[in-house]
């Protein structure tokens, strides 16, 4: 079994979960890895829309790039 921990792009590591219990009861080999947990977080344009710009009306598509003057998803990064 492959366990990919994303941490909601903010915190945590894959080894904070004890996979030995899952391996023992499920009779499987558990491989754990971290995904996008670096100091720069993620450069997702969707995060720029949801965190760096004013809220959009329901069902409205995100504005087209470029997102000038906005966080481009780095607003979740705490250096």
Phi and psi in degrees as a GROMACS rama.xvg file:
@    title "Ramachandran Plot"
@    xaxis  label "Phi"
@    yaxis  label "Psi"
@TYPE xy
-105.123  120.552  UNK-2
-107.46  114.15  UNK-3
-106.439  115.082  UNK-4
-95.9131  123.088  UNK-5
-102.424  -22.3186  UNK-6
64.7391  21.5435  UNK-7
54.5964  29.0819  UNK-8
62.1775  19.7935  UNK-9
-130.619  -44.8508  UNK-10
-152.702  169.186  UNK-11
89.7082  172.576  UNK-12
-140.047  163.156  UNK-13
-65.7937  -26.4679  UNK-14
-86.0234  6.24489  UNK-15
-76.8577  -10.2259  UNK-16
-104.868  132.808  UNK-17
-83.3352  100.906  UNK-18
-80.4631  -8.64668  UNK-19
-64.9477  -32.8856  UNK-20
-66.4591  -44.9897  UNK-21
-62.3826  -41.9699  UNK-22
-65.2481  -38.8365  UNK-23
-70.4464  -46.0799  UNK-24
-80.8389  -30.0707  UNK-25
-93.2375  -5.82696  UNK-26
54.1324  47.4444  UNK-27
-132.117  164.484  UNK-28
-97.262  127.528  UNK-29
-105.822  124.597  UNK-30
-111.619  126.768  UNK-31
-116.178  140.175  UNK-32
-145.207  157.06  UNK-33
-97.6774  148.691  UNK-34
-135.258  119.47  UNK-35
55.9659  53.1128  UNK-36
-118.268  28.1924  UNK-37
-83.0229  178.416  UNK-38
-65.8023  -26.0029  UNK-39
-90.6478  -1.41453  UNK-40
62.9912  -125.418  UNK-41
-136.976  152.799  UNK-42
-105.413  41.9598  UNK-43
-72.0995  125.587  UNK-44
-61.3876  -28.5565  UNK-45
-64.5226  -35.6116  UNK-46
-66.2044  -33.0214  UNK-47
-65.3433  -37.8386  UNK-48
-70.1215  -42.052  UNK-49
-85.3415  -24.0792  UNK-50
-116.404  -29.1862  UNK-51
-102.286  -4.00631  UNK-52
-129.572  164.258  UNK-53
-61.6395  153.476  UNK-54
-61.7424  146.756  UNK-55
-94.9998  152.124  UNK-56
-65.1283  156.429  UNK-57
-55.9352  140.773  UNK-58
68.9295  9.26311  UNK-59
-86.0429  136.987  UNK-60
-72.2606  153.75  UNK-61
-64.8241  151.08  UNK-62
-64.8157  155.036  UNK-63
-73.9918  147.54  UNK-64
-63.6449  161.293  UNK-65
-83.9322  149.909  UNK-66
-93.3956  78.3121  UNK-67
-73.7833  133.328  UNK-68
78.4129  10.1728  UNK-69
-118.559  174.604  UNK-70
-75.767  -17.2699  UNK-71
51.5085  34.294  UNK-72
91.0182  -8.31489  UNK-73
-84.8146  5.88171  UNK-74
-68.8604  -18.3655  UNK-75
-86.266  -0.156892  UNK-76
-90.0461  130.78  UNK-77
-120.034  99.1442  UNK-78
